[in-house]
């Protein structure tokens, strides 16, 4: 694990990514993802808007990174999400129409 120097100059163990970072795979039902679809998924994840359960609000996240992606070719993209909650993986289309989300890994400090 990397050493992190905090504001007081003390080094402590940590991942350097923040309190909690979740790596997820996103897709659109197995087909190629367009740029507009990826943009919509990112917007849904960052706003916490619920498309499936309109009366519920899901946890919102900051998208810290997007893995390798080629619009119209890539069928699954990796996102690094920062936030204290847990992404909704149960409801397909929760963040964007036909979007699927799977958690690959979670890192906490």
Number of C-alpha atoms within 10 A of each C-alpha: 8 10 12 14 13 9 7 6 8 9 12 13 11 16 16 15 15 12 13 16 26 23 22 21 18 22 23 22 15 13 12 16 23 17 13 11 19 21 13 16 24 21 18 22 23 19 16 19 20 20 18 14 12 10 9 11 12 22 17 20 23 16 18 13 12 16 12 10 16 13 13 13 11 15 18 22 18 19 23 20 26 23 17 14 14 17 22 19 16 10 15 18 22 25 27 22 16 15 22 23 24 15 16 12 11 14 15 13 12
